[in-house]
Amino acid sequence: MGNQILLFLSLLALFFLQSNTSASKAAGFEASSEFSYDPCSPLGPQNWGTLHSSWAKCAASPEAMQSPISIKPSNINNTHLSRLSTSYTDAPALLLNYEGHEIRVSWTQSPGHLRLHDKFFYLRQCHWHAPSEHELFGKRYPLELHMVHTTSDSTSEIAVIGVLFEYGDTTDPFLDKLWEALNELKVVNSVNVGSIYPPRVGDEEGYFRYVGSLTTPPCSEPVIWTVMKEVRSVSEEQVNLLRALVDDMDNAKPTQPINGRNVYFSGPYGEQKEEGHASS
């Protein structure tokens, strides 16, 4: 009888060990081994362009239009761009741990669009990078949100809105809505969050516009980038949870050469470059 009890306890312990291992894998703690953000790894960003033939755009070249970039006075061209034109509503979505590299909200039907040059780019998903991928006036922030839009389901043309976050006294309202679901991602790899309204971006806000790329392989070009000028507030607790879900690893691609590209700035009421930032 004693041996039977011992065998039962051993099998029970093995069951829980396997369950916990499966849950960790499902939660994405074991990131996809196709690429890495670690600059010391042979799979790191400096080598992405050589890992697969379809990732050749990731390699540095004088003609490359890669993202992210450092936005600074020396590459800003003040111009009159139209106000940001977005139209969003609630739509059903899933919260995902995407291959252990990023936390993503994926709408099962588009919740609305961004209008650019008389074209409609439909919001498909949003995700976070920590720290930020873009630099603004020489500073990299704790968090960056990317709102990914395409002109069709086949992703024929891509436009991304980027929002930077700094630690502040207030939490981010969109992450607040997802807080319970984010905690559920500790043990599963997807959570149905029901019908949810996208992060809010205002048509009165200033923004930077340039042509770049996706910041993950295959680093597709061109992508129309809109980086919002206003840096928003997020709590350390919110950022820490996002980081914990990807094994507390940085998931930000380094900034890329500008290669002669213009960065256009448009602010409300014709706002110009930030005062106190002289060209360099």
Secondary structure as UniProt FT lines:
FT   HELIX           2..26
FT   TURN            27..28
FT   TURN            33..34
FT   TURN            39..40
FT   TURN            42..43
FT   HELIX           45..47
FT   HELIX           48..51
FT   HELIX           53..58
FT   TURN            62..63
FT   STRAND          70..71
FT   HELIX           73..75
FT   STRAND          76..78
FT   STRAND          85..88
FT   STRAND          91..98
FT   TURN            99..101
FT   STRAND          102..107
FT   STRAND          112..116
FT   TURN            117..118
FT   STRAND          119..129
FT   STRAND          135..136
FT   TURN            137..138
FT   STRAND          139..140
FT   STRAND          143..150
FT   TURN            153..154
FT   STRAND          158..167
FT   HELIX           173..177
FT   HELIX           179..184
FT   TURN            185..187
FT   STRAND          190..196
FT   TURN            203..204
FT   STRAND          207..212
FT   TURN            217..218
FT   STRAND          223..228
FT   STRAND          232..234
FT   HELIX           236..244
FT   TURN            245..248
FT   TURN            259..260
FT   STRAND          263..266
FT   HELIX           268..270
FT   TURN            275..276
//
